């Protein structure tokens, strides 16, 4: 499934630190230095006449419960035409780093809530990026027991909400590249890692035909 981005539309990237990527909070239009910036730059380079606005509301450390708490301000009030969500790794990580687990049921409840709000209040296309892990040791490899069910939840929600699903976990394990090409800690991406994620995201979107599409309301 491919989501069409309308001319004059607004695309929102939202999630945790992988999306945040060091963005400047004092500038509402700052996209950080990661996949959101790269994907928006490539899309705009290919379709400059579309005049699409890209926004980043990633927040480092967020779990899905945190997205739920700020969804009104950081998604609904911005009225995007495309909402791209990447969340879940912190819901797993906190179980192992702070003995603060999020069950798959809690994860689905809060994720489903924000998608329900989005469908009811916005006429927006939704892109869901599966949470991923690039384990560097046996300790991190054990995290898959927790992360796997949450990735399954995201796949289920993509079907239930007719959303576009972006998968990337399998790409980081493909080929012969050392894992540290993609990450320094198993979670956060290097610049090549962000570039790979941006490429995969761009495969999931297309520019709506200027000749036939109405211009999105700003």
Secondary structure, 3 states (H helix, E strand, C coil): CCEEECCCCEEEEEECHHHHCCCCCCCCCCCCCCHHHHHHHHHHHHCHHHCCEEEEEECCCCCHHHHHHHHHHHCHHHCCCEEEEECCHHHHHHHHHHCCCCCHHHHHHHHHHHHHHHHHHCCCEEEEECCCCCCCCHHHHCCHHHHHHHHHHHHHHHHHCCCEEECCHHHHCCCCCCHHHCECCCCCECHHHHHHHHHHHHHCEEECCCCCCCCCCC
